[in-house]
């Protein structure tokens, strides 16, 4: 019997939840169906994919090897379904978008790609800057809409909530902090070297606001203007950083970095879509904004946004459902 797509989807769900019970709830199937599919897959592949620790299932070396391959297969199939669906679309036009770093680099490229598959005659231009520059570009009509992480100050700009994000502390696996499950401000703050985003960054502004009582204790050893530069510096154990959970999915999944939630402080933030109050909304822009609302389909702390694969899979499934 050949490996099935459903078996791979169930394997991925178990890998992400570490429990058959949670995987069954996520996929809306029975626990017995999950267990049976997993057993069949392991039998077909000639060995176990998980180590059993009580109720938890932890990927072994074979499972860790299979996981990215399985994700790639499922993503490609859902993308093929989307691309090959009927696309008799008459919508045309151009949309100029500006986004702050986390959104522009880690979320919007996948979203725009999926939108273009549904509306191939609409051109979407994307520029990536920090929140401060993004606000200025929208205000000066260099961009139609913006996707930002920080606060907006211009009276001529309107902001509507998009979805929630959370800032977490990022550390190298070799750092002693990696042995903890969370970041304790009283225990860990003064002993840590910090890598910060540049001034004007929405992430930096939120961090300073939420940790205002501890700012004089933060030992900043480096500043960087791009999340990737910060991640590489953290990976080299130059220091730790506070970043959006959306920006570090691959590194955390592969064990290159570890993320820690901050104890005792609410580090969640509301992301916004901004535009000028006098903006004329074209049909193409209205459709794009409606498409962006697919994010609201993802609850449970944005589990579908925690990796590019999950986001792409969500969008592809959404497109297929819209075509049917």
N, C-alpha and C positions, 0 to 999 in steps of 0.2 A: 504494500500500500504506500502511495506517495505521500510526502508531507503536505498538509493542507494549510491554506491561509489561516483558517480558524485556529489550528494548532499553534501557529506562530503568534497570533494575536493573544491567545491565552497564555502562552509562554512569556510574552512581554509584560502582560498584566501581572502575572505572578512575580516576575522579576522586579517590577516597580513597587509592588505592595508588600512583598515578602510573605504573603499569606494567601492560602486558597480561598478563605472566607472573604477577604477584602477584594480579591480578584473577581470572584463570582458576583459581588455587588456592583463592582465597576462595570462589568460586562453584561449585567442583567441575565445571568445564567445560573443554573444550580451549582452547588459545590461539587456534586458528583460528576457533572459534566466537565468541570475544570480539572478535577483529579484524573478523570478518564483520558481527556485529551493530552494532559501532561505525561501521563504514563505511556500512552501510545507514542508520543513524540520521543520520549527517552528510549523506548524500545526500538523505534526505527533508527535512531542515531547510535544505538549500541552502547548506551551508558547513561548514568544520571547527569542531570544538569544543575542540580541543587544539593547542598548539604542541609540536612534537617537538624534544626536546633529547637526542640520543643515544638511550638506551633509555627515557628518562623522557618522560612525557606530562604537560604542564602546561596547566591550563585557560586558554583565552584569554577575551576579554570575552564572547563568545557562550556559551561553556561555563559561565562564572561566573553568567551570567544564568539559564541553564537549570537549574543544579544545585539550588537551593532549590525550584524548581517541580517538578522530577522527584521529589525527596524527598517533597514534599507529596502528589503523586499516588500514589506507591507506598504511603505510610503510610495514606492514606485507603482505598485498595483493601484492604489487609490488615486494616484496622479494620472495614470493611464485612463482609468474610468472617467475622470474629470475631463481630460483632454479629448477623449473620443466621444464624449456626449455631444448631442446636438448643440451647435453654437451659432445659430442664426441670429446674430446680435446686430442691431442697427445703431447702438449707442456709440457716439463718437465725441471727440474732444480731447482736451489736454488738462491735466491737473498738476499744479506745482505744490509740492509738499516739502516741508522742512520738519526735521525731528531732532530731538535731543539724543545724546549718544546711545543710551541703552535701547531706546525704542528704534532709532534709526539703523542701528547696527545689528540688532538681534531679533526684532519682531517684524518691522515693516517690510523688509525685503521679501519675506515669505508671504506676507499678506498681499503685497502689491503683485507678486508673481501669480498668486491664485486669482486675484481680481482680473489680471490681464488675460488669463485663460478663459474666463467667463466673458470678458469684454475686450477682445483683441484690437478693437479700433480706438480704444482710449489710451492715450499716452500719459503715463504717470512719471513725473520727474521728482526725484528724491535728493535732498541735500541734508547733510548731517552736521549739526553744530551743537553747542550747549544751549540751555534753556534761554539764557539772556539774548544770545544772537538770534535764536529762533523767533523770539517775541518781536525783535526789531524787524526781522525780515517780513513777518506777517503784517506788522504795523505799516511798513513802507511799501507794501503791495508787491514784494519780490516773491512771496509765496501766498497761495490761496488759504491753506490751512497749516497748522503746526501740531505736532504731537510732543508734549513736554512733560518733564518730571517735576520741575520746580514751580514756584509761585509766579503769577503774572501781575504786573503793576499798572500797565497802561489802561486808561479808562476806555479807550476806543476798542479794546480787545474783549471778546467774550470767550469764556471757557466752559466747556461742558465735560462732566466726568466721563472717563472712559472705563478703566478698570483699576483695581488696586494692585499695588506692588509692595514688596518688603525689602528693606535694606538688611543685609546680613554681614557679619564679619568674615573675611576671607583670609585663610592662612595656609602656609605650606605644610605638607604632611610631616616634614621633618621638624616643624616648630612644636615645642612642648604643648602649645594650645590645642594642637590637633588631638591630644589625648582626652580633651573635654567634649561634652555634648553641647555646651553653650558657652557664651562669653559673659563672664561675671565682671562687671565694671569695677567693683571693689577689689577684686582679686587680680584681674588681668590688665587693667588699663595702664597703670603707671609702669608696668614692666615691659610694655610693648613699644615697638617702633612702628610708626604709622606712615603709610603712603596715601596721599590725599589727591583728589581731583583738583583741577585748576579753579581759580576764582571765576564765578559766573555759572558754574556747574550746578544744576538742580540737585544732584546727589550731595554735593558738598554743603549746599545751603540747608538741606534737610538734616544732614548729620550734625551741623553746628546748632541747629534749632533743637534737636532732640537730646543732644549731649551738652547743652549750654552750661550745665553745672559742673562739667568735667573738662572744659576746653583748656584750662590752664595746666592740666595734667597730661595732655596729649603731646607726645614727643614725635613731631613730624620730621622725617628724615628725607622725604622725597615728595615732589608733586608731579603729576602727569596729566596730560590732556585727553587721553584716550583709554577706555577700559582695557584694551588688549595690552597696552604698555604696563598698566597697573598689574594685570594678572601675571604677566611674565616676571615682573619684579617680585611679586608675592611668591610665585613658584620658585624663584631663586633665593627666597627667604631674606630679601632685603628688609622686609617688614610685613605688617598686616594692613588690610584695607577694609573699608566699609563700602559695599557696592550692592547694586540691585541683584536680587536672586535670579533675575532673568538673564544676566550676562555671563553666568559661570556654569551653565548646565553641563556642557561637555566635559569640562575639566573636573567637576565634582563626580560625574558619572564614571570617569576613567581613573579616578583616584589621584589625579595630579594636584588637586587642591581640595581643601575642606572648608565648608561653610558652617558658621555657628550663629544661631540666633542670639540676640542680645537679651540677657535676663533683666526683667524689671522695667524695660522701656519699650513703648509701642513704636516700632520702627516701620510700621506700614505707612504707605503714602498713596494718595490718589493721583493717578495719571490723568491728563486732560487733553482734549482736542481743542485747539484755539483757532479763532478766526476774527476778522474785523467785523464789527457790528453792522457795517454798511455793505458787507459782501453780498454780491449777487450769486446765488447758488444755481449753477447750471445743472442740467439733467445728469451729466456725467459725475459731477461732484456729489450730487444728492445720492446717486447710486453707490458711489464709493463710500460715503459716510454710512449708508445703510449696511454695506458690506462689512465695514469695520465693527459694526455692532454684533457680529458673530462672536466677538470676544465675550459677550454677555452669556453665551451658551456655556461657558466654562465657569463652573463654580468650584467649590471645595478647594479654596485657596489657590486658584489658577493652576491646578495640576496640569492642565493641557498646555500651559505656557512655559512649563519648566524645562523644555528643551525644544530646539528647532524641529526635531522629528515630530514631537507631539503637536506642535502648532501646525505644521504642514499637514499632518494627518487629519486634524480637526477641520481645517479649511477645505481639504479635498473632499472629506465626507459631506461637508456642508454644501459644496458645489454639486455633488452628485444628487443629494436630496432635493436641491432646488430644481434640477433638470427633470426629475421624475414626476 
